[in-house]
Amino acid sequence: MNDEFYIGYLPKAPPALGRRIALISVGLLAAGLAVGFVLTRGQPQFAESRFEFGVYRDYAGVIEEWPYPILRSGDSSFLLVAPGKHGLSDAVKGWQGKSAELRGSLIERGPNRMLEVVPGSMHEIATARYTDPAKSNDLGPVTLRGEIVDSKCYLGVMNPGNGKVHRDCAVRCISGGAPPAFVARDAEGDSRVLLLVGSDGRQLNREVLSFVAEPIEVTGELLRSGANLILKAEPSRFRRVE
């Protein structure tokens, strides 16, 4: 009997048996790496967004209260939110058309920008005021399919900031005052962020919670105000789709 026999307490396995085990181990390792590579390649890529957490800069411009708190600075427009899962609507009441300076952390996704404002940092500065909001251009009636997200997380605080996995967080952010947004694709297939308000222009927060993170169809009026797209629509007319 010349068959090799492995004895566990010996320091080495027989040569032939050792080679077979080594080949099997290498094969299993290569298969594992190949499966990992395929799974990784199949995952959706994170959006090119950012949140400058802990980085604070000074910003100056004119405050607008509608459709949600906004700082207009030259050609730039920044949505304004408070730290955590909170909006800034209450803090800017009475600031419409006033020039202000504030400190905040930048949140950015594509052309859409937002500032998480440092509490107590906003103060009025002595420059010209105006009372009317920026001119809105009516782009007409639309029917769009997409998803309601909380704009703060979607623009860069969380990644991904949409879909079922983010629903609970989005509901809490919108409940706390973060501007709800409707994300839909345009004719070229690019995602667009539309600030969502009622048909009468009111802010929509708790009224849209039951639709967050679900595929829906929305019919309403599309407007452009500065750099922002605004969708005026009634939650009672939202329709869930497959």
C-alpha positions in Angstrom: 0.0 0.0 0.0 1.7 3.1 -1.3 -1.2 5.5 -0.9 -0.4 8.7 0.9 -2.0 9.0 4.3 -2.4 12.2 6.3 -1.7 12.2 10.0 -3.0 15.3 11.7 -0.2 15.6 14.2 2.6 15.6 11.6 3.9 19.1 10.7 3.3 18.6 6.9 0.8 16.8 4.7 2.2 14.3 2.2 3.5 16.1 -1.0 0.8 15.0 -3.5 -2.0 15.6 -1.0 -0.5 19.0 -0.1 -0.4 20.0 -3.7 -4.0 19.1 -4.3 -5.1 21.0 -1.3 -3.1 24.0 -2.4 -4.6 24.0 -5.8 -8.1 23.7 -4.4 -7.5 26.6 -2.0 -6.2 28.8 -4.8 -9.2 27.9 -7.0 -11.6 28.7 -4.2 -9.9 32.0 -3.5 -9.9 33.0 -7.2 -13.6 32.1 -7.4 -14.4 34.2 -4.4 -12.5 37.2 -5.8 -14.3 36.8 -9.1 -17.8 36.7 -7.4 -16.9 39.7 -5.3 -15.8 41.7 -8.4 -19.0 40.9 -10.3 -21.2 41.8 -7.3 -19.2 45.1 -6.8 -19.5 46.0 -10.5 -23.2 45.4 -10.4 -23.9 47.8 -7.5 -25.2 51.3 -8.4 -22.7 54.0 -8.2 -23.0 56.7 -5.6 -24.0 60.1 -6.8 -21.4 62.8 -7.1 -22.5 64.8 -4.1 -20.9 66.2 -1.0 -21.6 67.6 2.5 -18.8 69.7 3.9 -19.5 68.5 7.4 -17.7 70.5 10.0 -16.5 73.0 7.4 -18.1 76.5 7.9 -17.9 79.4 5.6 -19.5 82.9 5.5 -22.2 83.5 2.9 -24.1 86.7 2.1 -27.1 87.4 0.0 -30.8 88.1 0.1 -33.3 85.8 2.0 -36.4 84.5 0.4 -39.1 82.6 2.3 -40.8 80.9 -0.7 -41.1 78.2 -1.7 -38.7 77.2 1.1 -35.9 79.3 2.8 -33.4 80.4 0.2 -30.3 82.6 0.2 -29.8 84.2 -3.2 -26.2 85.4 -3.7 -25.5 86.8 -7.1 -26.2 84.0 -9.7 -26.2 81.4 -6.9 -29.1 80.1 -4.9 -28.8 78.1 -1.7 -31.7 76.3 0.1 -31.3 76.8 3.8 -31.8 74.2 6.5 -30.9 73.8 10.2 -28.6 71.2 11.6 -30.0 67.7 12.1 -33.4 66.8 10.8 -34.8 70.3 10.9 -35.8 73.0 8.4 -35.3 76.7 8.8 -38.7 78.1 7.9 -39.5 79.4 11.4 -36.1 81.1 11.7 -36.5 83.1 8.5 -40.0 84.4 9.1 -40.0 88.1 8.5 -36.7 88.0 6.6 -38.2 88.2 3.1 -36.1 90.5 1.0 -33.6 91.3 3.7 -29.9 91.1 3.0 -28.2 88.8 5.4 -24.9 87.2 6.3 -24.6 83.7 7.8 -22.3 80.8 8.3 -23.0 77.4 7.0 -21.8 74.1 5.7 -22.2 73.4 1.9 -24.4 70.6 0.7 -24.2 70.1 -3.1 -25.3 67.7 -5.8 -24.9 68.8 -9.4 -26.3 72.3 -9.8 -28.4 72.1 -6.6 -26.9 73.7 -3.5 -28.0 73.9 0.1 -26.5 75.3 3.3 -26.8 73.9 6.8 -26.9 77.1 8.7 -25.0 77.5 12.0 -27.6 78.4 14.7 -27.5 82.1 15.6 -25.1 83.0 12.8 -27.6 84.8 10.6 -27.7 88.5 10.9 -29.0 91.4 8.8 -26.5 93.5 6.8 -27.0 97.1 5.6 -27.6 96.7 1.9 -30.6 97.2 -0.3 -33.8 95.4 0.4 -36.6 94.3 -1.8 -40.1 92.9 -0.9 -41.0 90.9 -4.0 -39.6 87.4 -4.5 -37.5 86.5 -7.5 -39.5 86.4 -10.7 -40.9 82.9 -11.4 -41.3 81.7 -15.0 -44.3 79.5 -15.6 -43.2 76.5 -17.6 -46.7 75.0 -17.9 -48.6 71.9 -16.9 -46.7 68.7 -16.5 -47.3 65.0 -15.6 -44.1 63.4 -14.2 -43.1 60.1 -12.7 -40.6 60.0 -9.9 -40.0 59.9 -6.2 -40.4 62.2 -3.3 -37.2 62.7 -1.3 -36.0 64.9 1.5 -33.8 67.4 -0.2 -31.2 67.7 2.6 -30.2 64.0 2.5 -30.6 63.7 -1.3 -28.3 66.6 -2.1 -25.4 65.1 -0.2 -25.9 64.5 3.5 -26.7 60.8 2.9 -25.6 58.6 0.0 -27.8 57.1 -1.2 -30.4 59.6 -0.1 -33.4 58.0 -1.8 -35.2 54.8 -2.2 -36.8 52.4 0.2 -33.6 52.0 2.3 -33.8 55.7 3.1 -37.5 56.1 3.6 -37.6 56.3 7.5 -34.8 58.9 7.5 -36.6 60.9 4.7 -39.9 60.9 6.6 -38.2 62.2 9.7 -36.4 65.0 7.8 -39.4 66.1 6.0 -41.5 66.0 9.2 -38.9 68.3 10.8 -39.1 70.9 8.0 -36.5 69.8 5.4 -37.9 70.8 2.0 -39.6 67.9 0.2 -38.4 67.5 -3.4 -39.7 65.5 -6.3 -37.0 63.7 -8.3 -37.9 63.0 -12.0 -36.0 62.4 -15.2 -36.1 64.8 -18.1 -36.3 64.0 -21.8 -32.5 63.3 -21.8 -32.7 60.9 -18.9 -31.0 63.2 -16.4 -32.5 63.5 -12.9 -34.0 66.8 -11.9 -34.8 68.0 -8.4 -38.1 69.9 -8.2 -39.1 71.6 -5.0 -42.6 70.4 -4.1 -45.4 72.8 -3.0 -49.1 72.8 -3.0 -51.1 74.2 -5.9 -51.7 77.3 -3.8 -47.9 77.6 -3.1 -48.1 76.3 0.5 -45.2 74.3 1.8 -45.8 70.6 1.8 -44.2 68.5 4.5 -46.5 66.3 6.5 -49.0 66.1 3.7 -46.6 64.1 1.5 -45.2 61.7 4.1 -47.3 58.7 3.0 -45.8 59.0 -0.6 -42.1 59.3 0.4 -39.8 56.9 -1.4 -42.5 55.4 -3.5 -42.8 55.5 -7.3 -45.6 58.0 -8.0 -47.1 60.1 -10.8 -47.6 63.8 -10.2 -49.6 66.3 -12.3 -49.1 69.9 -11.6 -47.6 73.3 -12.7 -43.9 73.6 -13.3 -42.1 76.9 -12.5 -38.6 78.1 -12.6 -37.5 80.6 -9.9 -33.9 81.6 -10.2 -31.9 78.4 -10.2 -34.7 76.3 -8.7 -37.4 74.3 -10.4 -40.7 74.3 -8.5 -43.6 71.8 -8.9 -47.0 73.0 -7.7 -49.2 70.0 -7.1 -51.9 68.6 -4.8 -51.1 65.4 -2.8 -54.7 64.3 -3.2 -53.9 63.9 -6.9 -50.7 61.9 -6.5 -51.0 58.5 -8.0 -48.9 55.4 -7.1 -47.4 53.5 -10.0 -45.7 50.2 -10.4 
